[in-house]
Amino acid sequence: TDTFSGNGTATAKYITRRVTLDNNFASSGLTVFLDINRPAGTSIEVYYKVLNQNDVNNFDLNPYVKMNPILAPGSGLTITGLTDYTSDMYQALNISYNDLTTGTLYNNFNVFAIKVVFYSSNPAIAPQIKNFRAVATA
């Protein structure tokens, strides 16, 4: 798994900008929607990191956490056509984490980032994504 900012064993990665929610909104869940082209021998993983508005630690030091794929019928399969995509969803609900310094438990967040990690057994072939959307949920 690729829980920090480096590529690890990945072919490539995409990291979103840090998203700060409106002052009146604290979230406890994230859902990511994306369309994926998966040539044979490729895969992706989706991760998130969060920060509560009361946590004074550096956001960049928090580890990424792997999201669960919620696969629709037919998605998650090998796609061979260059223009064939399946719509996938990744989700993390009831997100909580412990402050790295004090151990304080936070049950919601107002800052998040998403990382998509691309893997391939052949460096000349890589999975592709389009129509990426991330939604913070209460």
Salt bridges, closest charged atoms under 4 A:
ASP2 OD1 - LYS115 NZ 3.45
GLU45 OE2 - LYS66 NZ 3.19
ASP60 OD1 - ARG18 NH2 3.07
ASP88 OD2 - ARG38 NH2 2.42
